[in-house]
C-alpha cells in the first residue's frame, strides 16, 4: 500500500511518498507529479518512508524530470533515501556519471550519486 501527501512549502510543492512505490501505484505517483509540476516551479519529492520501489518509479521520475527541465522547472529528491531505494536504483542501472541527452541543464538526479544520498 502506498500513501502520497502533496503539500506546499512556501513557493514549492512537496510530495511525500510512503509505503510501496511499485507498478501497482505508478499511476497515482505519476498523477501527483504531473499535478505538482503544473502548480509549482519547484517540486521536491521525499522518499524517506518508502518501503519498496521498482523500476516503474524510476521511469516516471525520469519522465517527470524531463518535463520539468522543458518547462524551466525544478524537480529534486529530498531527505534520506531508504537503502531499498538506493539498492534498486543501482541494480537497475540508474546511477550515472553524466546525465541523459535531455539533461542540457546538468541537473540529472541520477548523476548526483543517488547511491550515497542520505547514507552516513
Secondary structure as UniProt FT lines:
FT   STRAND          2..9
FT   TURN            10..11
FT   STRAND          12..21
FT   HELIX           23..25
FT   HELIX           26..39
FT   STRAND          42..53
FT   HELIX           55..70
FT   TURN            71..72
FT   STRAND          74..78
FT   HELIX           83..91
FT   TURN            92..93
FT   TURN            101..102
FT   TURN            104..105
FT   TURN            109..118
//
